[in-house]
């Protein structure tokens, strides 16, 4: 039987602890007891673990589940991909974050583009913790050994201009010749035996503004296409990650 996987809030070399919502679910819904076995992610590694103690959160205290770590379990690393997403409708964006996490993205950078709706840009900072919770839950559900980093929102220009050692790719509607697959083949060939570290930017609804396209070009980002169809932002994000996974994994 496959063991449930949990992501610890605190850990050391021999023990790990769940608190808050995860512990509440384990204690009150699953009725966990000492001796129950599980897989626990601690410090970016996965361990076969056993429940050593439980605090049920009575008298207003926070529920807590403590594990003894038995042995490290082999696990798959995240894909070496940072996804740069122009902020769009929050329900669609949350879906994209969830699915990108399931597919194995290493990090997500929300950016404010020229065509990002103003009310979404203003509200984005207050949404970050929710996005991080969604990524945490999706990582646990998909049995990842880590949780992707969800960065604080920032202006597109600030991120595009920032120094980076990653292979930087931007999906651009106007591009007609260079494809994402071709760019990946080139990056894989140049990396040799190593896995190339990638950064892929996804535009907002309506696409990049002309000055943003020029900004990407001036800062060394490679413009590519996913094909002739116009995709929604969340569809483009998942399609791009699926192409990457098919070539790197």
N, C-alpha and C positions, 0 to 999 in steps of 0.2 A: 504494500500500500504506500502511495506517495505521501510523504510527510508534509504538513502545512508549513509554509514559510513565513517568518516574521522578520521585521527590520527593527533592530534594537535602537533605543535612544541613547543608552549608555552601555559601555562594555570595557572589560580589561582582558588580560590574557586567558582568564579561566571562567569568567562569568559575563552575563549580559542581562539587561533589564528592559522590559517594556513598560510604558506608562501611558496614561491618558486613554484615548479612544481605542487603541489596539488592545491594551490590557483590559479595558471595560468589555470589549467584545469577547476576548478570550475567557474572561471570568464569568460574565453573566449570560452570554449566548452559548458559548461552547462548553461551559461548565468544566473548564480545565482543572486538573488536580495535579499535585506533585507526582512526578514519575512519568507524566505524559511526554512523549518524544516529539520533536519538531526540528525543522531547519531554521537557523537564526543567522541573519546577516549582521555582522558586527565588524566595524572597521573596514568595510569593503570586501570582506571575506565571508564565506558561507560555512557554518558549522552544524554538524549533527549535535543537537542539544537535548537536555531533559529539564523539565520544570522542577526547580528546587524549592520554590516557595511562592506563595500568593498572598497579596493584601487586597481585600475585596473593595476597598474604597469606602467603607462604612464611616459614619460620623463626619461626612463631608470631606474625607481625605481622598486623594487620587488613587485609583486602582493601580496595582503594580504586579508584574509577574517577573520572577527572577529565574534565570536559567543557569545551569552548569554546562559549559561548552565541552563536548566530548572529543570530537575530531573534526578537522577541516574537511569540507566536501568540495570536490572539483566543480568549478562553475565557469560559465562563459563570460568573457569581458564585454563591456559595452562596445558598440560600434564607435570607431574614432570619428564621430561626426558631431559638429555643433550646428544646430539649426537656428538660423536667424529668421524670426517671424515678425512681419509687420503686423501690428495689433489690428485685429478685426473683430467682428461681432463675438461677444464673449462666449456665448453658448457654442458657437462653431470652433472658437479657439480652444476652449476647454476640451472638446472632442479631439482636436488635433494634438494637444499636449498628451492626452491619455494614450492615443494610438502611437504617437511618436515614442513614448516611453516603452510601450509594449514591443515596438520594433527594435529598441535598443539604442536610441540616441544618447549621446554622452552629456549634452548640455543644450539648453534652449535660451536664446537671447531675444526677448521681446523688444521691438524697436518702433519708434513713432516716425512714420513716413509722411510725406506731404499729403497723401490721400487718405491717411488714417482719420476717421471721423473724430472731431474735436472732443465730443463728450466721452468717447472711448479713451482717448489719450489722457484726458483729465482724471478718469476713474481707474486707469491701469495700475497705478501704484498700490491702490487699495485692494487689488485683485491678486497680487503676487502670492500672498500666503495661501489663498485658495488654490492657485495653480500649483504650488508646491505640494499641497495635500493631495491633489489629484495625481500628480506624478508619483508621490509616495505610495498611494493605494494601487496605482497601475503597476508600479515596480514589484510590489508584493504579489499582486494577482498573477503577473507574468513570470514570477519566480526569477527575477533579476537578482544579481548579487550586489547591486548598487542602486542609487536613486539619481536620476539626471539632475544636474544643477540647473535651477531656474533663476536666471539673473534678474536683477531689477531692471525695469524699463528704462530706455535711454533714447536720445535722438538718433535717427539713422545715421546722420552725418558723423556723429561722434564715434560710432562703432566702425563705420566704413573706413575712416581715417586712422583708426588705432593700429599700431604695429602688431603684426601677427606672423607666426611661422607656419600657419596652416595653409593648405591649398584652398584658395577662396573662390567660390563659384556663386554666381547669381543667376537665378532663373529669370529670363527676359522674354517677353512676348514677341518683341521685334526681331529676335535672333532666328535666323532661318537655316543656317548651315551647321553650326557647332551644336552637338547634342551632349546631354549629361553623360550618356554612356561613353561617348568619345573622350570627354574630359577625364572621366574616371580611368579609362584604359591608359591614357597618357600619364596620369598621376601614379597609377600602379606601376607602370613601366619605369618611371623616373625614381620611384622609391626602392626598387630592387627587392631585396628580401624583407624589407620593412613594410608595415601597413601604413599607407599615407593617412595623415590627419587632415580632415576635410572641414570646411565651413560652407554651408549652403544657405543662401538668402532667398526667402519667399516673399513676394510683394503683396500689397494689400489688394482689396477688391478695387478694380479699375487699373491695376498695374502700377509700375514705377512711373514717376513724372520724368520728363526729359532731362531735367537737371540732375536727378538722382541717377539716371543711367550714365550720364557723363561723369558723375562723382565715382561710381563704381569703376568705370574704365580708367579714370585718372589714378586710382589707388590700387590697380593691379588685380581686380576681380575679373574672372573669366565669365563672360556671358554665354549661357547655353539655353537650349530648348528641351522641353519634354515631349515635343511633337506638335502637330498642327492644331490640336484642339485647345480651346480656352478653358482652363480648369479653375474651379473655385480655389481660394487660398488653402483651405484645409485639405482638399483633394491633391493639390500640387505637393504639399508637404509630405503626405503619406506616399504618393507615387514616387517622389524623389528618393525617400528613404528605402522604399522597396527595391528600386534600381540599385542603390548602393549596397543593400544587403545581398542582392543576387550576385554581386561581383566581389564582395569582400569576405563573405562568410562561407 
